[in-house]
Amino acid sequence: MISTRHQNLAASAAIACLALSLAGCGGAKDSSDSAENTIAPVQVAKAERGSIRRIVTAGAILYPLNQANVMPKVSAPVSEFRVSRGDHVKKGELVAVLENGDLRAAALESKAAYEQALASAHGTTGAAIPEELNKSKQDVRATKETADAARKVYESRQDLYKQGALARKLVDDAAVAYAQARSQYDIAQKHLAALLSVGQQEQIKGLQAQVNTAKAHYQGSEAQLSYSEIRSPISGVVTDRPLYPGEMANAGSPLMTIMDVSSIVARANVAVDQAAYVKVGDAATITTPAGDAQGRVTVVSPAVDPNTTTVEIWVQAVNPNEKMKPGVSARVSILAETINDAVLIPAAAILPSPEGDKIAMAVDSNSVAHEHKLQLGVQDGGKVQVLSGVKPGDEVVTVGGVGLEDKAKVQVQREKAAK
């Protein structure tokens, strides 16, 4: 019994010694591991010179390239529609007809009045005026002949009077007759001149004015009649047609809406500082749920919206198969410029600081990490332009930098070269 007890005590003592021995060994190993864990493993990348794009992005709404709300100029019931919603139309194509019986009758009446005025003018200028002119010319010839005859009588009596063969009274009577004949001739000449210069022209102008008035009434009636035929002002697709045949179409109210969606326009509101880099003609991409489209900037508003303090920018792109629909939200990415010879680092190397600055941890030749405060420029994808803080050739931490203290010892893990 005693022997068994001694055996148990000896076994317990041996187990205790073994446990202490193992504990001692484990403690030494943990101490060694803790010392090794103070060296943080990191991955690095070099700062390099290269080109980077300045991409300006913003949310946008899609609009059609062109849109027309087709409104009739006259009020009348719709006789027929030639197109329905979703139909494609060409510019000038007849899309609807309004009832126009009264307008057609008014046009015919005006046409008849115009033709009557035209015929009357032709008859007057072709007959009445030439007849009066011929009469005036005949009067001039007759009075001239009378004046010439009176002059000859007067001259003959003067010669006889000088010879003493004729009394003075007969000479005076001949002189009076000659003066009267001469006066009649002058009056006839003036009347002819008046017909040739003023009278005929004024009469013709009066007749022409009547013709023009009748023609204007006729053209107005024809225009009113043409307003009953509704034609598309643009090429596009019918997106809305609120009326049906037989319903009243009121002047100034939309009869249908036509949109040209062969190209699409994305209108975006861009912050003022970013819009300063954008100019008309810049390449851009429109991104929508239906896909992407490559386009160009067509409008950069010269004014800032006072409500949003943003600048409106339009990007236009071809819309193949009309897959992009007006009214859809989109996103535009505008290539504003390409910056050459810039200092670039991976975006993964940029860390926030408690003060709100952007920093990067650069590793020196002794594998010590140093904190560098950065001034950043453009970011494009995974690359960022550094304006100050690091220089080309510096190795910056891309993995393992979070929580890394300034001047901490690090172990750079480099990718093995492919054999």
Protein Blocks (a to p, Z undefined) as FASTA:
>chain_A
ZZmmmmmmmmmmmmmmmmmmmmmmmmmmmmmmmmmmmpccdddddddddddddddddddd
dddfbdcddddfbdcddfbdcbdehiacdehiafbdcdfklmmmmmmmmmmmmmmmmmmm
mmmmmmmmmmmmmmmmmmmmmmmmmmmmmmmmmmmmmmmmmnopacfklmmmmmmmmmmm
mmmmmmmmmmmmmmmmmmmmmmmmmmmmmmmmmmmmmmmmmmmmmmmpccdfbdcddfbd
fbcehiacdehiafbdcddfkbccddddddfklmmmpcehiacddddfkbccddddfbdc
fbdcfklopacdddddddehhlacghiacdddddfbccehiacddfklpccdfkopacdd
dddfkopacddddddfddehjbccdfbhpaehiacdfbhpgopaghiacddddddddZZ
